[in-house]
Amino acid sequence: MWRLALHTVSYAGVWRGQTQLTLEQTLRKAKELGFDGVMVMAKRPHASPLDLNEKDRQQLGDLLEKLDLTVACIAGYPDFTSGIDRPMMPFTEVQVLYVTELARLAKDLGATLVRVFTGFERQGIPFEAHWDACVRGLREAGKRVSDLGVTLAVQNHHDIGAHPDSFLWLLEEVGEPNVKAAFDAWAPCVQGIRGEALRVIVHRLAPYIAYTTCADYVALPRLQHDPALVHYSTPSPPVYWAVPMGEGVIDYPTFFGALDEIGYRGWVAFEMCAPLKGGGSLENLDEVAAAFLRYIRQEQWRKGPTG
């Protein structure tokens, strides 16, 4: 039904105890596990444009061809609100330049999608200034990469546009035909959006959805001890840590069902970029990645939550 990609961040050693593989090792791992393609992390230690010259890109392309793997997406990490408190510095231009370089990398590796973020909100700066920076940055970046045949897929993770209503407004205001949505189910879940409300959101965003990345999580409660009360103070927000697909709280049955309803036939990527149940050993990473493939290909999500 969908083409399945492994996000290389899953083997990049970015969280406590996680095994780190090189990009080349991760590509081979994706093939070994049975993925159709990869989502390439466009920063160190995997694929920073600073580190990949023409020869390096050709060698990566040759390896991808040998393995019969497709680069589904280049995973970019821009922050269009960075430097918003220092308007004399050309931070928007820096972000646009970075995204443009990612688009060139995508083209060199045979990809047509670059995942991007919006921006984080900085204290003491009016919200509208953050919003404007993201709109201007995404709009210019979209125009810059269009000649390369690249689509920007905005992921609904950073502060600006994180709520589905704001996310849709943002995409409409950017208004570039090659600026689409990399819409995930995680952000709506932690905002309490599930079931029919999630289904409606997917349908509303249907014209924009070009990509999605998955991981499942459980919410672990957090408390702060107050010795004066011999008790705990008001509970803090829970921490979300990762578990195999279908064992967490993300409403994937509704999410995948809605994607099916709107006729989505693009890539579905899987990532392990948070502390994971069972730890970060190579064996556990492999098993959890394989569990994702079973969950999707056997359509276990149609059976509803299992955990």
Backbone as CSV, one residue per row, in Angstrom:
resi,resn,N_x,N_y,N_z,CA_x,CA_y,CA_z,C_x,C_y,C_z
1,MET,0.831,-1.205,0.000,0.000,0.000,0.000,0.867,1.257,0.000
2,TRP,1.780,1.339,0.961,2.681,2.491,1.061,4.124,2.023,0.931
3,ARG,4.967,2.908,0.440,6.394,2.614,0.419,6.979,2.996,1.780
4,LEU,7.841,2.121,2.299,8.302,2.248,3.672,9.780,2.609,3.713
5,ALA,10.100,3.639,4.485,11.461,4.149,4.571,11.959,4.107,6.010
6,LEU,13.232,3.851,6.162,13.895,3.924,7.460,14.609,5.262,7.575
7,HIS,14.282,6.025,8.585,14.989,7.271,8.855,16.345,6.900,9.444
8,THR,17.421,7.359,8.816,18.748,6.945,9.266,19.098,7.458,10.658
9,VAL,18.356,8.431,11.165,18.565,8.885,12.539,18.418,7.724,13.520
10,SER,17.708,6.679,13.103,17.450,5.523,13.959,18.725,4.792,14.359
11,TYR,19.791,4.978,13.585,21.067,4.323,13.871,22.207,5.347,13.950
12,ALA,21.879,6.568,14.337,22.875,7.644,14.337,23.479,7.934,15.693
13,GLY,23.043,7.204,16.724,23.612,7.421,18.049,23.244,8.748,18.668
14,VAL,22.031,9.246,18.413,21.680,10.591,18.870,21.067,10.614,20.268
15,TRP,20.686,9.460,20.798,20.149,9.473,22.152,20.916,8.475,23.029
16,ARG,20.741,8.629,24.315,21.512,7.872,25.303,21.470,6.368,25.021
17,GLY,22.666,5.791,24.828,22.771,4.347,24.668,22.486,3.815,23.279
18,GLN,22.153,4.691,22.330,21.799,4.223,20.992,23.056,3.847,20.198
19,THR,23.013,2.682,19.568,24.105,2.264,18.691,24.258,3.245,17.534
20,GLN,25.512,3.541,17.195,25.761,4.453,16.081,26.382,3.690,14.915
21,LEU,25.739,3.781,13.759,26.264,3.240,12.515,26.586,4.398,11.578
22,THR,27.510,4.182,10.671,27.760,5.176,9.631,26.577,5.208,8.676
23,LEU,26.546,6.205,7.812,25.464,6.274,6.834,25.491,5.051,5.929
24,GLU,26.663,4.664,5.456,26.760,3.503,4.576,26.280,2.242,5.286
25,GLN,26.645,2.061,6.558,26.179,0.905,7.322,24.662,0.937,7.511
26,THR,24.128,2.136,7.691,22.684,2.256,7.885,21.927,1.935,6.598
27,LEU,22.477,2.342,5.454,21.850,1.978,4.189,21.800,0.461,4.034
28,ARG,22.885,-0.202,4.365,22.904,-1.663,4.275,21.935,-2.282,5.276
29,LYS,21.834,-1.666,6.436,20.891,-2.155,7.448,19.447,-2.023,6.955
30,ALA,19.123,-0.903,6.321,17.770,-0.720,5.785,17.430,-1.807,4.764
31,LYS,18.388,-2.144,3.919,18.174,-3.197,2.933,18.016,-4.550,3.611
32,GLU,18.878,-4.820,4.574,18.827,-6.090,5.312,17.476,-6.293,5.983
33,LEU,16.931,-5.222,6.551,15.660,-5.321,7.268,14.457,-5.429,6.332
34,GLY,14.599,-4.949,5.086,13.505,-5.061,4.133,12.758,-3.777,3.853
35,PHE,13.379,-2.618,4.141,12.747,-1.341,3.810,12.869,-1.074,2.315
36,ASP,11.940,-0.266,1.803,11.958,0.114,0.395,12.913,1.270,0.133
37,GLY,13.167,2.070,1.157,14.002,3.251,0.974,14.478,3.790,2.301
38,VAL,15.101,4.951,2.241,15.643,5.584,3.435,15.299,7.071,3.449
39,MET,15.186,7.587,4.652,15.095,9.019,4.898,16.449,9.413,5.470
40,VAL,17.217,10.204,4.757,18.610,10.453,5.107,18.729,11.681,5.998
41,MET,19.301,11.500,7.175,19.521,12.587,8.123,20.598,13.521,7.585
42,ALA,20.218,14.753,7.256,21.139,15.688,6.598,21.902,16.536,7.609
43,LYS,22.586,15.860,8.504,23.499,16.503,9.434,24.461,15.425,9.919
44,ARG,25.503,15.845,10.585,26.450,14.883,11.123,25.796,14.051,12.231
45,PRO,26.099,12.750,12.306,27.199,12.072,11.629,26.850,11.414,10.294
46,HIS,25.706,11.741,9.710,25.324,11.023,8.500,25.559,11.798,7.207
47,ALA,24.834,12.841,6.929,24.901,13.414,5.578,24.882,14.937,5.602
48,SER,25.802,15.538,6.312,25.916,16.988,6.246,26.419,17.395,4.867
49,PRO,25.778,18.379,4.220,26.281,18.852,2.929,27.722,19.337,2.990
50,LEU,28.172,19.756,4.169,29.556,20.204,4.330,30.562,19.072,4.098
51,ASP,30.124,17.845,4.328,31.040,16.707,4.313,30.961,15.865,3.039
52,LEU,30.020,16.153,2.161,29.786,15.297,0.998,30.149,16.042,-0.280
53,ASN,31.325,15.728,-0.816,31.705,16.334,-2.086,31.106,15.541,-3.247
54,GLU,31.419,15.931,-4.447,30.829,15.290,-5.623,31.141,13.795,-5.662
55,LYS,32.376,13.436,-5.333,32.764,12.028,-5.341,31.990,11.239,-4.292
56,ASP,31.842,11.822,-3.098,31.100,11.160,-2.023,29.659,10.891,-2.448
57,ARG,29.051,11.863,-3.084,27.653,11.728,-3.509,27.518,10.657,-4.586
58,GLN,28.488,10.608,-5.472,28.455,9.584,-6.508,28.587,8.197,-5.892
59,GLN,29.455,8.057,-4.899,29.627,6.765,-4.241,28.365,6.354,-3.488
60,LEU,27.726,7.333,-2.839,26.456,7.025,-2.167,25.395,6.597,-3.177
61,GLY,25.325,7.295,-4.299,24.383,6.936,-5.341,24.635,5.541,-5.870
62,ASP,25.906,5.196,-6.050,26.250,3.849,-6.526,25.828,2.786,-5.521
63,LEU,26.043,3.071,-4.219,25.647,2.110,-3.190,24.133,1.949,-3.150
64,LEU,23.412,3.052,-3.251,21.954,2.986,-3.263,21.453,2.154,-4.442
65,GLU,22.069,2.347,-5.588,21.677,1.577,-6.767,21.990,0.096,-6.574
66,LYS,23.146,-0.200,-6.020,23.533,-1.589,-5.770,22.558,-2.264,-4.812
67,LEU,22.134,-1.522,-3.795,21.217,-2.070,-2.797,19.757,-2.033,-3.239
68,ASP,19.498,-1.354,-4.366,18.124,-1.163,-4.852,17.278,-0.461,-3.793
69,LEU,17.856,0.612,-3.238,17.173,1.439,-2.246,16.908,2.820,-2.829
70,THR,15.784,3.401,-2.461,15.430,4.750,-2.885,15.601,5.718,-1.725
71,VAL,16.109,6.903,-2.014,16.099,7.957,-0.997,14.706,8.593,-1.032
72,ALA,13.923,8.274,-0.044,12.557,8.792,0.013,12.551,10.287,0.298
73,CYS,13.489,10.718,1.137,13.452,12.092,1.612,14.796,12.447,2.235
74,ILE,15.196,13.683,2.085,16.331,14.225,2.826,15.773,14.941,4.058
75,ALA,16.248,14.553,5.232,15.734,15.123,6.484,16.545,16.352,6.863
76,GLY,15.965,17.522,6.644,16.614,18.773,6.984,16.251,19.237,8.382
77,TYR,17.053,20.166,8.920,16.874,20.647,10.285,16.959,22.173,10.362
78,PRO,16.217,22.879,9.533,16.240,24.341,9.624,15.417,24.842,10.805
79,ASP,15.662,26.061,11.188,14.893,26.741,12.223,14.725,28.186,11.748
80,PHE,13.592,28.472,11.143,13.411,29.765,10.485,13.225,30.925,11.453
81,THR,13.140,30.636,12.749,13.061,31.732,13.716,14.399,31.969,14.415
82,SER,15.423,31.217,14.056,16.725,31.419,14.694,17.240,32.827,14.390
83,GLY,17.824,33.465,15.394,18.350,34.811,15.221,17.303,35.895,15.128
84,ILE,16.054,35.552,15.475,14.983,36.543,15.330,15.197,37.738,16.265
85,ASP,15.973,37.527,17.321,16.277,38.619,18.250,17.487,39.442,17.805
86,ARG,18.072,39.090,16.655,19.206,39.825,16.111,18.918,40.150,14.646
87,PRO,18.004,41.071,14.392,17.539,41.313,13.017,18.614,41.844,12.080
88,MET,19.737,42.328,12.623,20.793,42.809,11.732,21.545,41.660,11.061
89,MET,21.379,40.453,11.563,22.069,39.293,10.998,21.153,38.581,10.001
90,PRO,21.701,38.056,8.888,20.867,37.469,7.824,20.500,36.018,8.102
91,PHE,19.844,35.767,9.243,19.567,34.393,9.608,18.587,33.718,8.652
92,THR,17.589,34.446,8.172,16.657,33.841,7.214,17.399,33.398,5.963
93,GLU,18.322,34.238,5.502,19.099,33.874,4.316,19.942,32.625,4.577
94,VAL,20.472,32.508,5.790,21.265,31.330,6.143,20.409,30.065,6.088
95,GLN,19.198,30.154,6.639,18.309,28.994,6.629,17.911,28.614,5.195
96,VAL,17.607,29.610,4.388,17.226,29.344,2.999,18.397,28.723,2.243
97,LEU,19.595,29.219,2.499,20.778,28.658,1.849,20.972,27.196,2.249
98,TYR,20.805,26.896,3.521,20.916,25.516,4.001,19.906,24.614,3.303
99,VAL,18.654,25.049,3.243,17.624,24.238,2.594,17.924,24.055,1.111
100,THR,18.426,25.092,0.474,18.786,24.978,-0.939,19.891,23.946,-1.142
101,GLU,20.877,23.934,-0.248,21.935,22.932,-0.323,21.376,21.526,-0.120
102,LEU,20.387,21.393,0.750,19.752,20.091,0.944,19.010,19.652,-0.315
103,ALA,18.412,20.607,-1.003,17.724,20.282,-2.251,18.715,19.795,-3.305
104,ARG,19.896,20.407,-3.334,20.933,19.947,-4.269,21.389,18.531,-3.908
105,LEU,21.522,18.265,-2.618,21.872,16.916,-2.174,20.779,15.928,-2.571
106,ALA,19.530,16.328,-2.383,18.418,15.463,-2.774,18.490,15.117,-4.254
107,LYS,18.709,16.124,-5.072,18.790,15.890,-6.512,19.932,14.944,-6.846
108,ASP,21.076,15.126,-6.189,22.231,14.271,-6.450,21.967,12.821,-6.069
109,LEU,21.101,12.605,-5.075,20.812,11.246,-4.610,19.494,10.710,-5.158
110,GLY,18.904,11.433,-6.110,17.698,10.950,-6.761,16.419,11.140,-5.986
111,ALA,16.415,12.065,-5.025,15.225,12.315,-4.209,14.522,13.588,-4.663
112,THR,13.243,13.689,-4.362,12.467,14.869,-4.719,11.837,15.550,-3.511
113,LEU,12.083,15.020,-2.310,11.499,15.581,-1.092,12.594,15.985,-0.106
114,VAL,12.434,17.153,0.501,13.268,17.575,1.616,12.348,17.910,2.778
115,ARG,12.519,17.197,3.907,11.744,17.487,5.118,12.331,18.718,5.796
116,VAL,11.467,19.667,6.170,11.911,20.860,6.882,11.017,21.084,8.094
117,PHE,11.517,21.917,9.018,10.752,22.344,10.178,10.351,23.813,10.013
118,THR,9.601,24.327,10.986,9.242,25.749,10.988,10.223,26.497,11.875
119,GLY,9.916,26.674,13.155,10.824,27.369,14.047,10.347,27.289,15.477
120,PHE,11.253,27.582,16.395,10.922,27.620,17.816,10.567,29.047,18.223
121,GLU,9.677,29.160,19.192,9.278,30.478,19.681,10.245,30.946,20.759
122,ARG,10.786,32.162,20.586,11.721,32.747,21.547,10.998,33.724,22.468
123,GLN,11.334,33.676,23.732,10.697,34.567,24.700,11.053,36.024,24.400
124,GLY,10.067,36.884,24.636,10.279,38.313,24.474,10.107,38.820,23.058
125,ILE,9.785,37.944,22.129,9.570,38.321,20.724,8.102,38.119,20.388
126,PRO,7.428,39.097,19.767,6.010,38.930,19.431,5.784,37.692,18.560
127,PHE,4.685,37.011,18.828,4.391,35.785,18.082,4.327,36.049,16.587
128,GLU,3.733,37.186,16.197,3.579,37.462,14.771,4.929,37.557,14.062
129,ALA,5.958,37.996,14.782,7.290,38.054,14.183,7.821,36.656,13.896
130,HIS,7.549,35.713,14.804,7.936,34.326,14.562,7.198,33.775,13.347
131,TRP,5.911,34.012,13.330,5.082,33.513,12.222,5.577,34.071,10.887
132,ASP,5.819,35.362,10.862,6.254,36.013,9.626,7.595,35.443,9.151
133,ALA,8.493,35.190,10.096,9.807,34.637,9.727,9.659,33.265,9.080
134,CYS,8.757,32.460,9.609,8.547,31.123,9.048,7.895,31.198,7.674
135,VAL,6.907,32.060,7.528,6.240,32.195,6.227,7.227,32.674,5.173
136,ARG,7.988,33.739,5.504,8.947,34.269,4.538,10.029,33.253,4.196
137,GLY,10.528,32.567,5.222,11.578,31.596,4.989,11.118,30.418,4.154
138,LEU,9.967,29.851,4.487,9.446,28.713,3.727,9.088,29.115,2.304
139,ARG,8.541,30.309,2.164,8.156,30.765,0.817,9.390,30.928,-0.066
140,GLU,10.419,31.593,0.459,11.619,31.793,-0.362,12.336,30.470,-0.625
141,ALA,12.409,29.623,0.396,13.057,28.330,0.197,12.314,27.514,-0.854
142,GLY,10.983,27.542,-0.790,10.207,26.815,-1.790,10.503,27.297,-3.204
143,LYS,10.570,28.605,-3.372,10.881,29.155,-4.694,12.284,28.765,-5.134
144,ARG,13.237,28.793,-4.214,14.624,28.506,-4.553,14.823,27.074,-5.030
145,VAL,14.079,26.122,-4.429,14.320,24.716,-4.757,13.424,24.206,-5.876
146,SER,12.489,25.026,-6.307,11.542,24.551,-7.330,12.253,24.199,-8.628
147,ASP,13.285,24.967,-8.989,14.019,24.682,-10.228,14.778,23.362,-10.158
148,LEU,14.998,22.861,-8.949,15.681,21.582,-8.777,14.705,20.408,-8.762
149,GLY,13.425,20.713,-8.923,12.414,19.660,-8.916,12.163,19.083,-7.539
150,VAL,12.373,19.891,-6.498,12.270,19.422,-5.118,11.050,20.027,-4.434
151,THR,10.377,19.207,-3.649,9.257,19.639,-2.816,9.713,19.699,-1.368
152,LEU,9.348,20.769,-0.670,9.612,20.879,0.754,8.416,20.316,1.521
153,ALA,8.689,19.380,2.418,7.640,18.781,3.239,7.820,19.283,4.665
154,VAL,6.912,20.147,5.095,7.015,20.777,6.412,6.460,19.834,7.471
155,GLN,7.301,19.492,8.451,6.862,18.590,9.511,6.233,19.390,10.645
156,ASN,5.157,18.877,11.200,4.390,19.572,12.231,4.950,19.283,13.626
157,HIS,6.195,19.689,13.852,6.844,19.404,15.129,7.232,20.651,15.901
158,HIS,7.790,21.658,15.249,8.291,22.816,15.982,7.146,23.706,16.456
159,ASP,7.485,24.696,17.281,6.469,25.498,17.961,5.489,26.159,16.992
160,ILE,6.032,26.753,15.936,5.182,27.520,15.022,4.436,26.568,14.090
161,GLY,3.120,26.607,14.184,2.299,25.735,13.343,2.146,24.327,13.870
162,ALA,2.441,24.092,15.140,2.365,22.732,15.672,0.925,22.232,15.761
163,HIS,-0.019,23.128,16.081,-1.422,22.708,16.124,-1.937,22.560,14.693
164,PRO,-2.752,21.544,14.427,-3.228,21.320,13.050,-3.896,22.525,12.405
165,ASP,-4.680,23.285,13.162,-5.338,24.457,12.577,-4.303,25.495,12.151
166,SER,-3.302,25.731,13.015,-2.238,26.676,12.675,-1.390,26.154,11.521
167,PHE,-1.168,24.856,11.511,-0.358,24.229,10.468,-0.996,24.437,9.095
168,LEU,-2.299,24.212,9.011,-3.000,24.408,7.749,-2.958,25.872,7.327
169,TRP,-3.171,26.768,8.264,-3.122,28.209,7.965,-1.742,28.580,7.425
170,LEU,-0.701,28.051,8.059,0.664,28.348,7.648,0.916,27.908,6.203
171,LEU,0.541,26.690,5.881,0.756,26.180,4.523,-0.007,27.007,3.496
172,GLU,-1.233,27.397,3.847,-2.037,28.208,2.931,-1.401,29.584,2.734
173,GLU,-0.856,30.151,3.809,-0.258,31.479,3.695,1.050,31.437,2.911
174,VAL,1.844,30.394,3.105,3.065,30.248,2.308,2.714,30.200,0.836
175,GLY,1.736,29.389,0.484,1.140,29.438,-0.841,2.021,29.007,-2.000
176,GLU,3.096,28.269,-1.733,3.941,27.777,-2.820,3.520,26.349,-3.180
177,PRO,3.381,26.053,-4.472,2.885,24.726,-4.861,3.790,23.575,-4.458
178,ASN,5.069,23.850,-4.216,5.983,22.775,-3.811,6.321,22.815,-2.325
179,VAL,5.511,23.514,-1.531,5.642,23.475,-0.079,4.436,22.715,0.464
180,LYS,4.682,21.487,0.888,3.633,20.572,1.303,3.778,20.214,2.774
181,ALA,3.109,19.160,3.208,3.103,18.769,4.616,3.726,17.397,4.808
182,ALA,4.641,17.318,5.772,5.087,16.030,6.297,4.339,15.866,7.620
183,PHE,3.107,15.417,7.522,2.196,15.461,8.674,2.275,14.152,9.456
184,ASP,2.576,14.277,10.752,2.721,13.127,11.638,1.591,13.079,12.658
185,ALA,1.391,11.896,13.243,0.334,11.709,14.239,0.785,12.034,15.654
186,TRP,2.115,12.158,15.874,2.608,12.376,17.235,2.134,13.704,17.808
187,ALA,2.317,14.800,17.070,1.965,16.114,17.615,0.488,16.220,17.984
188,PRO,-0.440,15.785,17.120,-1.841,15.807,17.539,-2.093,14.971,18.793
189,CYS,-1.419,13.831,18.916,-1.641,12.965,20.070,-1.314,13.678,21.369
190,VAL,-0.141,14.312,21.440,0.253,14.956,22.696,-0.590,16.200,22.956
191,GLN,-1.331,16.661,21.951,-2.277,17.757,22.139,-3.672,17.238,22.488
192,GLY,-3.803,15.919,22.627,-5.088,15.319,22.998,-6.021,15.079,21.834
193,ILE,-5.505,15.104,20.607,-6.344,14.934,19.415,-6.258,13.484,18.958
194,ARG,-7.385,12.793,19.022,-7.458,11.385,18.660,-8.781,11.103,17.963
195,GLY,-8.956,9.870,17.526,-10.242,9.422,17.021,-10.753,10.255,15.863
196,GLU,-12.034,10.569,15.909,-12.678,11.273,14.806,-12.051,12.637,14.557
197,ALA,-11.625,13.317,15.611,-10.989,14.627,15.427,-9.707,14.495,14.604
198,LEU,-8.933,13.449,14.836,-7.718,13.215,14.059,-8.068,12.878,12.618
199,ARG,-9.058,12.070,12.437,-9.498,11.706,11.079,-9.906,12.946,10.290
200,VAL,-10.644,13.835,10.898,-11.090,15.057,10.224,-9.890,15.910,9.825
201,ILE,-8.900,16.000,10.696,-7.710,16.799,10.398,-6.981,16.243,9.184
202,VAL,-6.802,14.920,9.123,-6.128,14.312,7.974,-6.877,14.630,6.690
203,HIS,-8.184,14.576,6.730,-8.976,14.895,5.538,-8.818,16.369,5.151
204,ARG,-8.773,17.253,6.130,-8.597,18.681,5.827,-7.244,18.957,5.196
205,LEU,-6.233,18.220,5.652,-4.881,18.432,5.158,-4.566,17.621,3.908
206,ALA,-5.523,16.849,3.446,-5.279,15.929,2.332,-4.585,16.567,1.135
207,PRO,-4.953,17.788,0.708,-4.271,18.363,-0.466,-2.787,18.644,-0.240
208,TYR,-2.356,18.668,1.018,-0.975,19.034,1.327,-0.096,17.851,1.714
209,ILE,-0.672,16.768,2.207,0.138,15.694,2.782,0.966,15.010,1.695
210,ALA,2.293,15.104,1.868,3.223,14.505,0.907,4.160,13.507,1.563
211,TYR,4.101,13.393,2.895,5.062,12.544,3.590,4.609,12.400,5.034
212,THR,5.025,11.311,5.680,4.781,11.173,7.112,5.859,10.287,7.726
213,THR,6.183,10.572,8.972,7.171,9.796,9.717,6.534,9.294,11.006
214,CYS,6.798,8.028,11.336,6.104,7.381,12.447,7.058,6.915,13.537
215,ALA,6.564,6.914,14.730,7.178,6.275,15.884,6.072,6.199,16.929
216,ASP,6.150,5.220,17.807,5.115,5.091,18.837,5.734,5.364,20.199
217,TYR,4.907,5.895,21.108,5.424,6.342,22.393,4.458,5.991,23.520
218,VAL,5.003,5.895,24.711,4.187,5.856,25.921,4.508,7.098,26.741
219,ALA,3.526,7.542,27.498,3.703,8.716,28.358,4.062,8.252,29.761
220,LEU,5.246,8.625,30.227,5.689,8.259,31.569,5.474,9.452,32.506
221,PRO,4.688,9.268,33.566,4.400,10.381,34.483,5.658,10.903,35.156
222,ARG,5.665,12.207,35.433,6.756,12.868,36.141,6.191,13.598,37.353
223,LEU,6.863,13.452,38.492,6.455,14.123,39.723,7.657,14.834,40.330
224,GLN,7.392,15.910,41.060,8.448,16.637,41.755,8.192,16.580,43.260
225,HIS,9.179,16.057,43.980,9.034,15.893,45.422,9.157,17.232,46.142
226,ASP,8.239,17.471,47.063,8.260,18.681,47.892,8.445,18.248,49.338
227,PRO,9.683,18.359,49.877,9.936,17.886,51.247,9.061,18.567,52.284
228,ALA,8.709,19.835,52.072,7.897,20.555,53.057,6.514,19.938,53.204
229,LEU,6.049,19.304,52.143,4.723,18.690,52.173,4.783,17.194,52.451
230,VAL,6.001,16.658,52.462,6.192,15.208,52.528,5.296,14.560,51.463
231,HIS,5.384,15.121,50.298,4.471,14.717,49.221,5.101,15.160,47.895
232,TYR,4.300,15.147,46.841,4.732,15.631,45.532,3.948,16.887,45.168
233,SER,4.608,17.794,44.471,3.925,19.000,44.011,3.124,18.659,42.756
234,THR,2.541,19.693,42.165,1.724,19.486,40.970,2.499,18.681,39.937
235,PRO,1.914,17.644,39.376,2.631,16.821,38.404,3.147,17.646,37.228
236,SER,4.347,17.319,36.773,4.917,17.934,35.584,4.388,17.215,34.347
237,PRO,4.534,17.824,33.152,4.121,17.118,31.937,4.857,15.795,31.808
238,PRO,4.217,14.764,31.302,4.885,13.467,31.174,5.996,13.516,30.142
239,VAL,6.911,12.565,30.232,7.936,12.407,29.215,7.486,11.278,28.286
240,TYR,7.684,11.477,26.990,7.284,10.476,26.006,8.520,9.727,25.530
241,TRP,8.545,8.414,25.782,9.635,7.566,25.323,9.086,6.494,24.393
242,ALA,9.962,5.966,23.547,9.518,5.163,22.406,9.332,3.686,22.748
243,VAL,8.368,3.086,22.046,8.077,1.654,22.151,7.805,1.134,20.745
244,PRO,7.763,-0.169,20.536,7.436,-0.697,19.206,6.065,-0.233,18.731
245,MET,5.925,-0.151,17.422,4.657,0.301,16.828,3.496,-0.563,17.312
246,GLY,2.417,0.117,17.702,1.224,-0.557,18.167,1.166,-0.760,19.659
247,GLU,2.278,-0.472,20.361,2.307,-0.664,21.807,2.178,0.651,22.569
248,GLY,2.091,1.766,21.854,2.066,3.064,22.506,0.700,3.724,22.468
249,VAL,0.708,5.042,22.677,-0.537,5.792,22.818,-0.927,6.549,21.553
250,ILE,-0.054,6.554,20.523,-0.386,7.276,19.298,-1.514,6.550,18.575
251,ASP,-2.507,7.293,18.120,-3.693,6.687,17.495,-3.414,6.371,16.021
252,TYR,-2.553,5.379,15.803,-2.225,5.018,14.431,-3.364,4.319,13.686
253,PRO,-4.218,3.538,14.336,-5.354,2.990,13.572,-6.184,4.067,12.884
254,THR,-6.497,5.132,13.620,-7.250,6.223,13.003,-6.410,6.955,11.968
255,PHE,-5.151,7.217,12.292,-4.289,7.979,11.389,-4.082,7.251,10.068
256,PHE,-3.677,5.990,10.123,-3.453,5.243,8.892,-4.754,4.992,8.143
257,GLY,-5.829,4.788,8.898,-7.125,4.622,8.243,-7.520,5.863,7.465
258,ALA,-7.257,7.036,8.055,-7.578,8.288,7.364,-6.679,8.490,6.148
259,LEU,-5.382,8.154,6.263,-4.499,8.243,5.093,-5.012,7.354,3.965
260,ASP,-5.475,6.175,4.322,-6.040,5.260,3.323,-7.280,5.869,2.676
261,GLU,-8.114,6.497,3.481,-9.353,7.092,2.970,-9.097,8.213,1.975
262,ILE,-8.050,9.009,2.220,-7.776,10.135,1.308,-6.967,9.699,0.087
263,GLY,-6.640,8.419,0.032,-5.910,7.918,-1.126,-4.426,8.198,-1.095
264,TYR,-3.872,8.403,0.099,-2.429,8.660,0.198,-1.661,7.421,-0.217
265,ARG,-0.696,7.596,-1.111,0.110,6.478,-1.598,1.603,6.838,-1.600
266,GLY,1.996,7.745,-0.732,3.388,8.162,-0.664,4.178,7.319,0.320
267,TRP,5.260,7.916,0.809,6.147,7.225,1.731,5.634,7.312,3.164
268,VAL,5.867,6.238,3.922,5.688,6.224,5.370,7.033,5.842,5.963
269,ALA,7.632,6.756,6.717,8.953,6.520,7.287,8.836,6.132,8.755
270,PHE,9.863,5.441,9.227,9.927,5.038,10.633,11.216,5.564,11.231
271,GLU,11.132,6.046,12.471,12.312,6.570,13.141,12.377,6.115,14.583
272,MET,13.611,5.982,15.071,13.873,5.737,16.490,14.828,6.830,16.936
273,CYS,14.275,7.913,17.464,15.108,9.056,17.847,14.765,9.540,19.249
274,ALA,14.396,8.580,20.118,14.131,8.868,21.526,14.507,7.620,22.316
275,PRO,14.741,7.741,23.617,15.003,6.542,24.413,13.931,5.490,24.143
276,LEU,14.386,4.264,23.917,13.535,3.197,23.390,13.426,2.056,24.396
277,LYS,12.223,1.543,24.546,12.024,0.388,25.415,12.916,-0.761,24.940
278,GLY,13.707,-1.294,25.846,14.639,-2.349,25.472,16.039,-1.851,25.224
279,GLY,16.222,-0.519,25.148,17.555,0.056,25.001,17.991,0.247,23.571
280,GLY,19.232,0.706,23.427,19.741,1.108,22.112,20.709,0.136,21.485
281,SER,20.705,-1.123,21.912,21.586,-2.101,21.290,21.182,-2.316,19.837
282,LEU,22.141,-2.766,19.043,21.846,-3.029,17.636,20.728,-4.055,17.496
283,GLU,20.740,-5.056,18.346,19.719,-6.101,18.268,18.321,-5.550,18.535
284,ASN,18.222,-4.662,19.541,16.905,-4.114,19.852,16.438,-3.137,18.778
285,LEU,17.350,-2.314,18.268,16.985,-1.405,17.180,16.464,-2.201,15.981
286,ASP,17.165,-3.275,15.635,16.751,-4.099,14.500,15.362,-4.688,14.728
287,GLU,15.120,-5.205,15.918,13.839,-5.841,16.212,12.695,-4.833,16.167
288,VAL,12.922,-3.634,16.702,11.855,-2.623,16.702,11.591,-2.122,15.279
289,ALA,12.649,-1.971,14.479,12.464,-1.572,13.081,11.706,-2.649,12.314
290,ALA,12.054,-3.915,12.554,11.348,-5.010,11.888,9.890,-5.068,12.327
291,ALA,9.633,-4.742,13.602,8.253,-4.732,14.097,7.419,-3.681,13.376
292,PHE,8.036,-2.549,13.052,7.326,-1.529,12.274,6.902,-2.081,10.913
293,LEU,7.810,-2.767,10.226,7.488,-3.324,8.912,6.332,-4.312,9.020
294,ARG,6.355,-5.154,10.034,5.248,-6.108,10.217,3.943,-5.375,10.491
295,TYR,4.017,-4.361,11.318,2.819,-3.616,11.702,2.140,-3.002,10.479
296,ILE,2.932,-2.437,9.575,2.360,-1.792,8.396,1.981,-2.827,7.340
297,ARG,2.873,-3.722,7.008,2.640,-4.635,5.885,1.571,-5.675,6.180
298,GLN,1.451,-6.053,7.442,0.386,-6.978,7.816,-0.884,-6.245,8.225
299,GLU,-0.842,-4.915,8.079,-1.981,-4.046,8.394,-2.518,-4.315,9.797
300,GLN,-1.579,-4.464,10.733,-1.991,-4.674,12.114,-2.709,-3.460,12.679
301,TRP,-2.451,-2.281,12.074,-3.114,-1.061,12.549,-4.618,-1.120,12.345
302,ARG,-5.064,-1.939,11.408,-6.514,-2.078,11.202,-7.195,-2.788,12.368
303,LYS,-6.411,-3.484,13.180,-6.967,-4.250,14.308,-7.114,-3.398,15.549
304,GLY,-6.570,-2.184,15.500,-6.673,-1.293,16.643,-5.488,-1.436,17.570
305,PRO,-5.411,-0.609,18.625,-4.273,-0.627,19.532,-4.076,-1.999,20.157
306,THR,-2.801,-2.378,20.379,-2.484,-3.660,20.978,-1.903,-3.516,22.374
307,GLY,-1.601,-2.294,22.767,-0.961,-2.093,24.055,-1.724,-1.094,24.894
